[in-house]
Amino acid sequence: MKKNKDKKAIADGEYKRLVGLYTAAGVDEIKLKIYDELIRKVAEVFACLEAIKELPSIIYDPNNPSIQRETAAGRARVKYMAQYTSATQKLNKDLLGGLNGDDDGDLSAYDDDNNN
């Protein structure tokens, strides 16, 4: 029971942190309300990552250290990290727009068809 309370507290803290950052970045209140559930889900996935970060990812065979096995925590970490990264990128793109250096600009000088 205590673990669930800790996880909820971490998720709530991360949610408040994210909303604060987006608000400070100038995201309007209507967009924040629209994306509220996704922000909350990102915070929950973050809490899951925090809960398993201290658990081992790999177990080594004590008789033969060259034999190793991935743990359930290791598999979960990969899954949660992919979800967290994807959702965070979507939030950042939708709420903050593209990155400043994200525009490739005019690449016609590098196009082989235009360089004769």
C-alpha positions as CSV (number, residue, x, y, z in Angstrom):
1,M,0.0,0.0,0.0
2,K,2.8,2.4,0.8
3,K,4.4,1.8,-2.6
4,N,1.2,2.9,-4.3
5,K,1.1,6.1,-2.2
6,D,4.8,6.8,-3.0
7,K,4.2,6.2,-6.7
8,K,1.1,8.5,-6.6
9,A,3.1,11.2,-4.8
10,I,5.9,11.0,-7.4
11,A,3.3,11.1,-10.3
12,D,1.6,14.1,-8.7
13,G,4.9,15.9,-8.3
14,E,5.9,15.2,-11.8
15,Y,2.5,16.3,-13.1
16,K,2.8,19.7,-11.3
17,R,6.4,20.1,-12.5
18,L,5.4,19.5,-16.1
19,V,2.4,21.8,-16.0
20,G,4.6,24.5,-14.3
21,L,7.2,24.1,-17.1
22,Y,4.7,24.3,-19.9
23,T,3.0,27.3,-18.2
24,A,6.3,29.1,-17.8
25,A,7.0,28.4,-21.5
26,G,3.9,30.3,-22.5
27,V,1.5,27.4,-23.3
28,D,-2.0,28.7,-23.0
29,E,-4.5,27.4,-20.4
30,I,-6.8,25.9,-23.0
31,K,-4.0,23.7,-24.5
32,L,-3.0,22.6,-21.1
33,K,-6.6,21.5,-20.4
34,I,-6.8,19.6,-23.7
35,Y,-3.5,17.8,-23.0
36,D,-4.2,17.3,-19.3
37,E,-4.7,13.6,-19.5
38,L,-1.6,13.0,-21.6
39,I,0.5,15.1,-19.2
40,R,-0.9,13.0,-16.3
41,K,-0.1,9.8,-18.1
42,V,3.5,11.0,-18.7
43,A,3.8,11.7,-15.0
44,E,2.4,8.2,-14.2
45,V,4.9,6.5,-16.5
46,F,7.7,8.6,-14.9
47,A,6.6,7.4,-11.5
48,C,6.8,3.8,-12.8
49,L,10.3,4.4,-14.0
50,E,11.3,5.9,-10.7
51,A,9.8,2.9,-8.8
52,I,11.9,0.4,-10.8
53,K,15.1,2.4,-11.3
54,E,16.9,0.7,-8.4
55,L,15.9,-2.9,-9.4
56,P,18.5,-4.9,-11.3
57,S,18.1,-5.1,-15.1
58,I,20.3,-8.2,-15.6
59,I,21.0,-11.2,-13.4
60,Y,24.3,-13.1,-13.8
61,D,24.6,-16.8,-13.3
62,P,26.8,-17.2,-10.1
63,N,28.5,-20.3,-11.6
64,N,29.2,-18.7,-15.0
65,P,29.2,-14.9,-15.1
66,S,29.2,-14.9,-18.9
67,I,25.6,-16.2,-18.8
68,Q,23.2,-13.4,-18.0
69,R,19.4,-13.0,-18.1
70,E,17.3,-9.9,-18.3
71,T,14.9,-9.4,-15.4
72,A,11.3,-8.4,-15.6
73,A,12.3,-4.9,-14.3
74,G,14.8,-4.6,-17.2
75,R,12.1,-5.4,-19.7
76,A,9.6,-3.1,-18.0
77,R,12.2,-0.3,-18.0
78,V,12.6,-0.5,-21.7
79,K,8.9,-0.5,-22.3
80,Y,8.2,2.4,-20.0
81,M,11.1,4.4,-21.3
82,A,9.8,4.1,-24.9
83,Q,6.4,5.2,-23.8
84,Y,7.8,8.1,-21.7
85,T,10.0,9.3,-24.6
86,S,7.3,9.1,-27.2
87,A,4.6,10.8,-25.1
88,T,7.1,13.5,-24.0
89,Q,8.1,14.2,-27.6
90,K,4.4,14.5,-28.6
91,L,3.6,16.8,-25.8
92,N,6.7,19.0,-26.6
93,K,5.9,19.1,-30.3
94,D,2.1,19.9,-29.8
95,L,2.5,22.3,-26.9
96,L,5.8,24.0,-27.7
97,G,6.0,23.6,-31.4
98,G,9.0,22.3,-33.3
99,L,12.5,22.7,-32.0
100,N,14.3,25.8,-33.2
101,G,17.0,23.8,-34.9
102,D,14.5,21.3,-36.2
103,D,14.1,23.1,-39.6
104,D,16.4,21.6,-42.2
105,G,16.1,24.9,-44.2
106,D,17.0,25.0,-47.9
107,L,18.8,21.8,-48.8
108,S,18.7,22.4,-52.6
109,A,22.4,23.1,-52.6
110,Y,22.9,19.5,-51.5
111,D,20.5,17.9,-53.9
112,D,22.4,15.9,-56.6
113,D,19.7,16.7,-59.2
114,N,20.4,20.5,-58.8
115,N,24.2,20.3,-58.8
116,N,25.4,19.9,-62.4
